[in-house]
């Protein structure tokens, strides 16, 4: 036994020495991989919500109910929850290249089937099949940013790369909300819309298939990149369950994702009760996303330089909670357009900033668990909580006997009060922020590992230099 232990120690020492001698390198083609993921993420989000802004026209074109039109968007949430677990395993086992190429083909095939549903006859089941195939690509796309940042980018660029890849999804949501009403002026324009949306999906497929040549770069960009996914999926999940900081992040940040899903879905219904037009609600939704992307961009660069993951996340969480309280109050008042526009902008700026930073924080506190596993479970938590919140908030609404200022267009002319749901939404944000600020404390395990390796490398070089100087002096 002693001989076997000594042999194992010698092998471990050899591996550490080889790691210290390794020169880390970055490649320009990492930006091609990032571009492919950004375009794929944006395109997938455009396919997701392409029918939401034109629900009435879609219902008329395919001769279906509004519930069936809403199912075209809801199918993304339904598919993501069970398929997300398999996605985490695929990314950590099969690798980033295979998953991105697979997702790009699913995304393109789905977009083509959507258009084929309009050829000669209008076939809603074919449209739903195409939408479902595109939905299968979403978890693969949304789980990839942390894996891409870890494998291809050095430690001082990881948060920025994660931010760019993650924020391309809300950018796609924004583009869908802007382009769909512009393109579809009449019911007959829907085939044109589906052709236009298939173009970026096809370009993303070509770029991913032809531009991503390797599973990993020839030389890792950092010490931990070569040890990415050092735990298999099942063991990784077991470690995450026992990891207190990660579980707090899973619940609190997952709740944040759920709240933002509800906000985006219910914004128009909340504001129309007090007399705000659909156009103004759309403006607030656009400001919510635009300022969110802007905030994520600024804080992503800042965190890359300072490594203040926890501090930035806690501050942003608190400011998001304050913005949610302000929205709950102002949304129940009339003639508050400037204030509501500002609050929606701030809500997006602070809330979206949390998203890419929290994903990086999840990797830091859960290392050496695979990046796709740690980020994927948080996304699944957000989807589950989002579905629960939407159902819960709808049950909390009350019918108003008199609503003279309402601009809501409901089939039964019944106006719903969203006062209680918005207050509960603010309460969830506030409780989540308090729990996270008070109880979340973690070490940056991945950064510590890199520092340890780099320090050992520097110490070894210094020792070799000293020995060389001593030898020269002796010869002299």
Buried (B, 14 or more C-beta within 10 A) or exposed (E): EEEEEEEEEEEEEEEEEEBBEBEBEBBEBBBBBBBBBBBBBBBBBBBBBBBBBBBEBBBBBBEBEEEBBBBBBBBBBBBBBEBBBEBBBBBBBEBBBBBBBBBBBBBBBBBBBBBBBBEEEBBBEBBBBBBBBBBBBBBBBBBBBBBBBBBBBBBEBBBBBBBBBBBBBBBBBBBBBEBBBEBBEEBEBBBBBBBBBBEBBBBBBEBBBEBBEBEBBEEBBBBBBBBBBBBBBEEBBEBBEEBEBBBBBBBBBBBBBBBBBBBBBBBBBBBBBBBBEBEBBBBBBBBBBBBBBBBBBEBBBBBBEEBBBBEBBBBBBBBBBBBBBBBBBBBBEEEBBEBBBBBBBBBBBBBBBBBBBBBBBBBBBBBBBBBBBBBBBBBBBBBBBBBEBBEBBBEBBEEBEEBEEBBBEEEEEEBBBBBBBBBBBBBBBBEBBBBBBEEBEBEBBBBEBBEEBBEBBEEEEEEEEEEEEEEEEEEE
